[in-house]
Each structure stands twice: as structure tokens, then as C-alpha cells.
Amino acid sequence: MSEQITPYQVPPKTPLAGSAAAEIREQGEISRRNFPVVLTTAWFALAAALGGLGAILGRFLFPNVLFEPVSKFKAGLPADYSVGEVDERWKEKFGIWVVRNEEIMYALITVCTHLGCTPNWLAAQNKFKCPCHGSGYYRTGVNFEGPAPRPLERAKIYIDTSDGQIVIDKGKQFHQERGEWTDPESFLKT
């Protein structure tokens, strides 16, 4: 005889093979004991994912930038510089040579106009010589040998009236081929 099912009884369902419910039962159901562990693991996974996204967003908002040295600085008093000398004390820190002769004083920017290397001052030969491709410049900054297409650039130079010190501003540059070396801001009269 077959069993009769009363309205209050529900026959047990047999899971279909390959269904999600069958896979969960095969792997083991989540019990009350392991539910907090599963929930905590899920929260940690969510926090890690959000932390990774936050790190990517922070990297996007604060990119790596190259901080250039200041473009304006005080270079001391005019008496600190010898007549007929090329002063190299600002070459490494600010990329400037200060040149003084009998009439004027000017600041040359230490960037070769060929490909941007830093030339060296060769006092014995009385010239700037670029080690990369052999460009040569006179003490004045005018190119005379090698592939350099134009003279070195000058930076703005003036005397601060408050303390009498020389101020060099690389933010304003003067090009000889444009006739800007005659500008009074490109040199100091000594």
C-alpha cells in the first residue's frame, strides 16, 4: 500500500543531479557554527578588494612627479665672484654657471643646446665642452664646435635691493640668436 500524504506533511525533495543545491550538500552545508567564519571571511575579502581599489585611486590622484629645483635663488654678493673666472658653485644644485668679466656678469644655464647634456668647464682650454657629442662653447656661451645648433642660454640676473645680493631666476631665459643677450635683465654691469 502506498503512503498517503496528509496536507500537513511534505514529502522530502530529492535534489537533481548537477543542481546548485546538490553541490552545496556535497561540499557541506553552512552550519550555525561556521556561519560567523564564512561571514568574516567574506567581509575581509570585500575589505581587501575595496582597499586595492582605494590604493589604485590614490595612486591616480597622487602620481609620481619630478620636482625640479627652485628656479629663483640668491647667489651671494657680486664681490664673491672673481673677474675673469667661471664660477661653478651652482652647477650641481641649480644648473647655473656665473661668469664675470671686466664689464659684465651673467648666468649661463648648464644645458647643452644639442641634446641637453651638461657640459664641463675646462679652465685650461678656456671653454665649455659637452661630454656627450663634443660641442664646445666659449666662455661667453657662444658655440664654436660640435653639433650644438646655438649658444648656451642665459638666465635672468639682478641685484636684490633689500640686501644687495645677486638673484638668479632660471624661469626667464635669454637666447643669443634672438638678440636677447642685449636685454638688461640678461646681465649685470660690474
NUVO-279531 format. One record per residue (C-alpha): residue number from 0; residue in three letters; x, y, z. Coordinates in nm, 4 decimals. Example, Ala and Ser with C-alpha at 12.3 -4.5 7.8 and 13.67 -1.06 7.14 Angstrom:
# residues 2
   num   residu         xx         yy         zz
     0      ALA     1.2300    -0.4500     0.7800
     1      SER     1.3670    -0.1060     0.7140
***
This chain:
# residues 190
   num   residu         xx         yy         zz
     0      MET     0.0000     0.0000     0.0000
     1      SER     0.1246     0.3444    -0.0712
     2      GLU     0.1664     0.6031     0.1892
     3      GLN    -0.0836     0.8686     0.1989
     4      ILE     0.0297     1.2229     0.2418
     5      THR    -0.1747     1.4389     0.4630
     6      PRO    -0.1948     1.8065     0.3914
     7      TYR     0.0398     1.8721     0.6823
     8      GLN     0.3145     1.6526     0.5522
     9      VAL     0.5520     1.7483     0.2718
    10      PRO     0.7484     1.4744     0.1051
    11      PRO     1.1253     1.5238     0.1107
    12      LYS     1.2618     1.6601    -0.2134
    13      THR     1.5348     1.4713    -0.3806
    14      PRO     1.7941     1.7019    -0.5344
    15      LEU     1.8502     1.6794    -0.9022
    16      ALA     2.1967     1.5775    -1.0072
    17      GLY     2.4116     1.8799    -1.1076
    18      SER     2.1962     2.1380    -0.9316
    19      ALA     2.3444     2.4060    -0.7066
    20      ALA     2.1682     2.2647    -0.4031
    21      ALA     2.3223     1.9243    -0.4658
    22      GLU     2.6705     2.0763    -0.4902
    23      ILE     2.6257     2.2631    -0.1610
    24      ARG     2.5106     1.9482     0.0134
    25      GLU     2.8057     1.7554    -0.1258
    26      GLN     3.0504     2.0207    -0.0055
    27      GLY     2.8802     2.0550     0.3262
    28      GLU     2.6152     2.2933     0.4356
    29      ILE     2.6892     2.6114     0.6246
    30      SER     2.6016     2.5414     0.9802
    31      ARG     2.5347     2.7840     1.2599
    32      ARG     2.8837     2.7203     1.3914
    33      ASN     3.0743     2.8016     1.0758
    34      PHE     2.8480     3.0848     0.9559
    35      PRO     3.0440     3.3563     1.1502
    36      VAL     3.3692     3.2288     0.9973
    37      VAL     3.2244     3.2397     0.6466
    38      LEU     3.0754     3.5839     0.7075
    39      THR     3.4058     3.7183     0.8491
    40      THR     3.5972     3.5782     0.5526
    41      ALA     3.3553     3.7451     0.3125
    42      TRP     3.3948     4.0793     0.4906
    43      PHE     3.7759     4.0531     0.4774
    44      ALA     3.7606     3.9717     0.1058
    45      LEU     3.5372     4.2737     0.0469
    46      ALA     3.7667     4.4980     0.2553
    47      ALA     4.0734     4.3757     0.0621
    48      ALA     3.9048     4.4442    -0.2713
    49      LEU     3.7973     4.7925    -0.1631
    50      GLY     4.1448     4.8593    -0.0216
    51      GLY     4.3008     4.7625    -0.3541
    52      LEU     4.0645     4.9922    -0.5397
    53      GLY     4.1414     5.2705    -0.2911
    54      ALA     4.5155     5.2233    -0.3477
    55      ILE     4.4675     5.2447    -0.7240
    56      LEU     4.2585     5.5597    -0.6834
    57      GLY     4.5183     5.7137    -0.4508
    58      ARG     4.7942     5.6339    -0.6993
    59      PHE     4.5892     5.8029    -0.9691
    60      LEU     4.5275     6.1147    -0.7590
    61      PHE     4.8901     6.1457    -0.6432
    62      PRO     5.1131     6.0471    -0.9375
    63      ASN     5.4919     6.0429    -0.9377
    64      VAL     5.6172     6.3824    -1.0400
    65      LEU     5.9630     6.5117    -1.0946
    66      PHE     6.0257     6.8007    -0.8617
    67      GLU     6.2580     7.0475    -1.0265
    68      PRO     6.4933     7.2637    -0.8237
    69      VAL     6.3750     7.6139    -0.7499
    70      SER     6.4076     7.8438    -1.0461
    71      LYS     6.4988     8.1546    -0.8442
    72      PHE     6.7772     8.1717    -0.5863
    73      LYS     7.0175     8.4128    -0.4218
    74      ALA     7.3772     8.3678    -0.5331
    75      GLY     7.5645     8.5921    -0.2884
    76      LEU     7.7278     8.9300    -0.3319
    77      PRO     7.8985     9.0444    -0.6540
    78      ALA     8.2280     9.0692    -0.4618
    79      ASP     8.2138     8.6894    -0.4082
    80      TYR     8.2946     8.6338    -0.7777
    81      SER     8.6395     8.6828    -0.9293
    82      VAL     8.6866     8.8795    -1.2504
    83      GLY     8.7771     8.6567    -1.5457
    84      GLU     8.6554     8.3358    -1.3777
    85      VAL     8.3726     8.0898    -1.4400
    86      ASP     8.2186     8.0074    -1.1024
    87      GLU     8.0848     7.6512    -1.0806
    88      ARG     7.9442     7.6521    -0.7253
    89      TRP     7.5805     7.6498    -0.8510
    90      LYS     7.6306     7.3924    -1.1280
    91      GLU     7.5144     7.0842    -0.9352
    92      LYS     7.2377     7.2355    -0.7247
    93      PHE     7.0801     7.4853    -0.9653
    94      GLY     7.2353     7.4149    -1.3074
    95      ILE     7.3991     7.7591    -1.3387
    96      TRP     7.7478     7.8948    -1.4102
    97      VAL     7.8177     8.2522    -1.3063
    98      VAL     8.0659     8.4250    -1.5353
    99      ARG     8.2243     8.7605    -1.4549
   100      ASN     8.4498     8.9677    -1.6759
   101      GLU     8.5665     9.3308    -1.6517
   102      GLU     8.2407     9.4824    -1.7780
   103      ILE     7.9536     9.2415    -1.7062
   104      MET     7.8407     8.9424    -1.5054
   105      TYR     7.5946     8.6833    -1.6395
   106      ALA     7.4461     8.3434    -1.5539
   107      LEU     7.4711     8.0634    -1.8119
   108      ILE     7.2333     7.7677    -1.7929
   109      THR     7.4262     7.4371    -1.7839
   110      VAL     7.2289     7.2603    -2.0575
   111      CYS     7.3873     7.1831    -2.3926
   112      THR     7.1708     7.3128    -2.6743
   113      HIS     7.2309     6.9980    -2.8788
   114      LEU     7.0672     6.7223    -2.6728
   115      GLY     7.0542     6.8568    -2.3170
   116      CYS     7.3686     6.7079    -2.1593
   117      THR     7.5649     6.9074    -1.9028
   118      PRO     7.8899     7.0477    -2.0433
   119      ASN     8.2045     7.0780    -1.8296
   120      TRP     8.4113     7.3914    -1.7806
   121      LEU     8.7691     7.3249    -1.8911
   122      ALA     8.9690     7.6124    -1.7410
   123      ALA     9.2961     7.5053    -1.9067
   124      GLN     9.1323     7.5258    -2.2510
   125      ASN     8.9135     7.8251    -2.1585
   126      LYS     8.5936     7.6613    -2.2915
   127      PHE     8.2856     7.4592    -2.2024
   128      LYS     8.2966     7.1107    -2.3541
   129      CYS     7.9981     6.8762    -2.3736
   130      PRO     8.0969     6.5154    -2.2968
   131      CYS     7.8077     6.3638    -2.4938
   132      HIS     7.8775     6.4744    -2.8513
   133      GLY     8.1707     6.7149    -2.8293
   134      SER     8.0001     7.0518    -2.8584
   135      GLY     8.2249     7.3358    -2.7496
   136      TYR     8.1308     7.6794    -2.6180
   137      TYR     8.3404     7.9885    -2.5470
   138      ARG     8.3343     8.1464    -2.2018
   139      THR     8.0598     8.3752    -2.3340
   140      GLY     7.8383     8.0732    -2.4098
   141      VAL     7.8677     8.1015    -2.7885
   142      ASN     7.9048     7.7650    -2.9627
   143      PHE     8.2063     7.7132    -3.1888
   144      GLU     8.2475     7.3363    -3.2366
   145      GLY     8.0422     7.0205    -3.2484
   146      PRO     7.6769     6.9682    -3.3308
   147      ALA     7.5334     7.2329    -3.0952
   148      PRO     7.2956     7.4412    -3.3092
   149      ARG     7.3034     7.7557    -3.0950
   150      PRO     7.4733     7.9205    -2.7952
   151      LEU     7.4010     7.8402    -2.4323
   152      GLU     7.1093     8.0237    -2.2740
   153      ARG     7.1385     8.2908    -2.0094
   154      ALA     6.9195     8.3248    -1.7021
   155      LYS     6.7785     8.6463    -1.5618
   156      ILE     7.0196     8.8039    -1.3154
   157      TYR     6.9697     9.1112    -1.0969
   158      ILE     7.0630     9.2645    -0.7614
   159      ASP     6.8109     9.2442    -0.4763
   160      THR     6.7802     9.6000    -0.3464
   161      SER     6.6975     9.4896     0.0084
   162      ASP     7.0266     9.3082     0.0814
   163      GLY     7.2492     9.3701    -0.2243
   164      GLN     7.2712     9.0002    -0.3191
   165      ILE     7.2623     8.8631    -0.6699
   166      VAL     6.9356     8.6885    -0.7611
   167      ILE     6.9305     8.4406    -1.0495
   168      ASP     6.5972     8.3409    -1.2000
   169      LYS     6.6042     8.0437    -1.4406
   170      GLY     6.2349     8.0980    -1.5116
   171      LYS     6.3308     8.3735    -1.7564
   172      GLN     6.5820     8.2679    -2.0210
   173      PHE     6.7582     8.4718    -2.2871
   174      HIS     6.8644     8.3379    -2.6287
   175      GLN     7.1539     8.4952    -2.8184
   176      GLU     7.0169     8.4010    -3.1614
   177      ARG     6.7042     8.6049    -3.0879
   178      GLY     6.9098     8.9060    -2.9859
   179      GLU     6.8041     8.8763    -2.6211
   180      TRP     7.1560     8.8932    -2.4733
   181      THR     7.1381     9.2709    -2.5043
   182      ASP     6.8403     9.2770    -2.2650
   183      PRO     6.9472     9.4456    -1.9379
   184      GLU     6.7988     9.1556    -1.7376
   185      SER     7.0385     8.9060    -1.9020
   186      PHE     7.3493     9.0540    -1.7362
   187      LEU     7.4762     9.2796    -1.4574
   188      LYS     7.7128     9.5670    -1.5154
   189      THR     8.0118     9.5408    -1.2807
***
